[in-house]
Amino acid sequence: MKKYNVYAIGNALVDYEIKASEQMLLDHQVEKGLMTLVEEARQAELTAAASGHVVKKQGGGSAANSIVAFSQLGGRGFYSCKVAHDEDGKFYLADLHENGVGTNLTYDRLAEGTTGKCLILITPDAERTMNTYLGITSDFSVAELDKEALINSEYLFMEGYLVASPSGRQAMITAKKWAEENNVRVSLSFSDPSMVKYFQKEMDEVVGEKIDLLFCNEEEALLFTQAGDLQEATEQLKKRASQFVITRGKSGAVIWDGETFVDIKPYPVEAIDTTGAGDMFSGAFLYGITQGYSLASAGKIASMASSRVVTQYGPRLATNELQEIANRAFAD
């Protein structure tokens, strides 16, 4: 048995969840519904505008949210990332430890610099708009990879946000190469439509000839394949991924298991914050398949967990909530 079920890599960001009005986005010319990379000064401007409206602070980053959920459910996970020797960096490392996630980080080897921060602006319609200053995580590179942990894992899981950085993209390509050489299955999340839209060539390079498991939403699937509709997109994705999951919000999800399509039903809820829904889906799904459950069962727990997370602020659930969802999902 391998030491880890999933070895993940991604950006390390401290999330600041902020209640925002539509007018605030207009006043500050923020493009709604997307993740936008910003400079430190721009983020400081938005932070000042949001003063008094922060509702939650916690460790974040797309793959980090997934691997934390995975670990809370009982999976054995490892996360390679980069934070600085500052208050947010120490907060981030403590968060990983508290959630039982193995990591390349140690308190005595944190680098000088500024830990990345993501302002998540949540409007009354529950839409999340992210403005991210990457800080030191923009320098995430092959140096942060832990080859021993990677090759002693069942799956490599990578977040699409890393393609925005040349060194991050090279780390993805190197990690994928090591995984393929050591019979570790490779999974990737596109993470955000902006990554596919503005880094099409780079994302295509990371996917390569084929990937084992791909996570994306409907918009990302259409952008990546340049297809006119979802049916055409799924046919194109079959050529690039042995298995894939397309999340469809209120319409649930569709899974290609390599031979047939599996429809995953949604769980209707009153959403107040969609931040991290896709991350939660990926983490719970990876937990299901690494514990020997079918893709349909993994899709069920993933759908239930992602439906629950949008009913609160923030991309994570309490451990007992997740385990309760798993018990219900796998009891049927």
N, C-alpha and C positions, 0 to 999 in steps of 0.2 A: 504494500500500500504506500502511495506517495505521501510525503509529509503534508502537502497542501492540496486542497481541491482546486483553488483558483489563485493565481498570481496576477495582480492587476498593476497597471501603471497609468499615471495621469497627473493632472495639475492638482496641487495642494492649495486650496483657497479657504480663507475664513469667510463664511457667509454672513452677511448682515441683511436680515429680512426686514423690508420697509413697506409700510402702508403708504401708497402713493395715489394721488389723484390723476385723472386724465389731464387736467390743466397743468400739473407739474411737468408731465412728460412733454407737453406742448411748449411750455415756457422755456424748458431747457433743451429743446430739440432732440429728445431721446426717441430713437426708433423703437416703437412698441413691438413686443413679442419676440425680440431677437436677443442674442448675446452679442454685445459689442465690446471689443477690446478698447480700452482707453488708457491715456497717460495718467500718471499720479496726480497731476494738477487738476485734470478734468474730474477725476474721481473725488478729489477734495471738494470741488465746487458742488458736486451732487450730494456729497455727504453733508455739507453745510445746509443745503436746501432741504434735506430730509431730517434735520435735527429735531429730535423729539418724537420721531415716528418709527424708530427701530423697535420691532416686536420680538426679535430673536437673534442671537448670535451663536453660531456653531461651526464646527469643522465642515468643510464642503469640498466641492470638486466632483465632477460627474462620476468618475470611476470610484472615487472614495466613498460616495454615497452608496454605490452599488455594493462595494466590498464590505462596508459596515453592515448593511442589511443582511448580506450573505452570512457574515459572522454572527450576527444576532440570532439568526435562525438556527445556527449550530454548525455552519460550514467552517472549514479551516482555510483562512484567507491570509494573503500577504499583500502589502501595498508599498510600491516603490514610488517616492515622490521627493520634493525638495522644498524645505521651508528655511527661514532665516532664524538667527539667534536673537529674536525679539519676543515681545509679549504674545503676539499672535502665533508665532512659530511654536513656542512652548505650549500654548493652549492647544494647538493642532496635534502635537505629538501625544499629549496627555489624552486627547480625545480618542486617538487610535488605540492606545493602551487600554483605556477603559472599555472599549468595544471588542477587545480580544483580537485585534488585527496585528499580525506580524509586520514589521517594517524595516527598511534600511536605515531609518533615522535613529540617532541616539542624541541625548541631551548634550553630550560633551563634544559633538562633531557638527553642530549646526553652524551654517555659514553666516558670514556677515552680510547684511543687506536688509531688504524689506520683504516680509511674507506677503504673498498674494492675497488680495481681498476682492470679494464679489458683492456688489450692491444689488440686491434682488428687489426690484420695485414691483409691488403687487397692487394692481388696480382693482376697483370694486367688482369687475367682471371675472376676477380670479386669474387673469392673464399675468404671467410673470415676464418681466423685462430685465435683463441682466447687463450691468455695466461692470466690466472686470478689469482691474489692474493686476497683471500677472506677477509683478515684482520678481522675486528670485526664481519662481517656478518657470519663468520664461527661459531660464538657463538649464532646465531639466534636460539631461543628456544620457548617453550610454554609461557615463560614470556613476549614475544613480541606480543602474540596473544591478540586481543581485542574481547572477547567473545560476548559482547553486539552488536558490529558492525557486527560480523559474523552471529549471529542468526537473525539479522535484515536485512539480504541480501537474494536475490533470489538464487544466486549462490556463491559457494566457488570456487576459481580458484587457483591452486597450480602449481608451476614450478618444473620440474623434477630435476633441479640442487640441490635442497635441500636434496636429498637422500644421497649426498656425506658426509654430516655431521650427526653424530648420534643425536645431539640435534635438528637439522633441520628436520630430518626424524621423530623424535618423535613429533615435532610440527605439521607436516603433518598428522600424524596418529590421534593426538588429535583433530585437526581442523576438520578432516573428521568425527570423532565420534560426535563432537558437531553439525556439519551440519546435519548428519543423524538423530540425536535426535530431531532436530528442523525443519525438512522438508525443509532444504536448499539443493538444488541440488549440487552435487559435480563434479567439472571438473578438469582435470589434463592435463598438457602438458609434454611430455617426455623431451622436450627442446633440447636434443642433443644426437646423437647416442652413444657417450662415456658414458653417464649416464646409458643407457640401457645395454651397452656392459660390463661395469666394475662393475655395481651395480644391476645386474639382480635380485638377491634375495631381495635386499632392495626395488627395484621398485615394485616387485611382492607383497611385504608386504603392501606397500602403496595402491596399486590398490585394494588389498583385494579380497573378493568374487566377487564384481562387482562395477563399477563406473558409474555415470550417463552420463558423456561426456568426451571423450578422444581425445586429439589432438596429432598427431604424423606425421612424414614423412614416406616415403616408407621404408627407411633403418631401422628406429626405429621399425616399425611394424614387419619387418622380424626378427630383432634381438630379440624383446620381445617374439614373438610367436615361434621362432626357426623354422619358416616355410620355405619351399623351394621356394615358389613363392608368389606373392601378393594375388592371389585368395585364397590360403590356409591360408594366414595370416588373411585375412578378416573374414574367417569362424571361426578362433580361437578367434579373437577379439570380435565377437558377444557374446561369452560366458563371456567376462570380462567387456564389456561396453554396456550400454543400447543404446547409440548413440556414434558414433565416426567419426572423420574427418582424412583422410590421405591426406596430401599435397604431390604433385608429381612434384614440380618445373615447368618446361616448359610444363608438361602434365596436369596442372591444379590440381584438387583435386577430391576425391570421399568421399561422405558422406553416412553413414549408419544411417537412421532416426529411426531405430527400427523395420521397416517393409520392407523397400526397399532401394536400392542404388540410390543415386542422383549424377550424374556426373557434376562437375563444370568446365567450360571451362577456359583455361588460357587466359591471355591478353599479347601477345608477345611484349617484350620491349628489349631495349639494356641495359643489366644489367652491372653496374659498381661496385656494392657492395651488396652482398646478406645478409649482417648482418641484423638480425631482421625481415626477411621476414615471418618466422613462427610466431613470436611474434605479428606482425601486423595482420596476418591472424586470430589468436586467438582472439585478442582484437576486431577487426571489426566483427567477427562472433558472439561473445558474445553480442555485441551491437545489432546486427540484431535480435537475438532470444529473447533478453530481451525487445525489443520494439514491439514484437508481429509479426514479419515477419517470413515467412516460412524458413525452413532450406536451401532451394534452393536460396531464396533471400539473406539470411545471407551469404551463400557461395559466391554469386555473389559480394557483396560489399567487402567481405574478399579477394577474388581473385583480384579484381580491386585495392584495397588498397595495398596489398602485391606486386603486379606488379609495382605499382608506386614507392614504397619505395626502390626497388632495382636499380632504375635509378639515385640514388644520394648516397652520403656518409652518413652513419648513419642510425639507425633503426627507426627514427621517421619522421613524416611529419608535416608540418604546419597545424594548426587547419583549416584554410580556405580551404586548399587542401583536407583534409579529408572530410569536410562537402560538398564540391563540388562533391567528389566521391560518397558520400551517396545520394546526390540529383539525380545524374545520375543513380545510381544503382536502386534506389527505384522508379524512375519515369517510368521505363518500365513496 
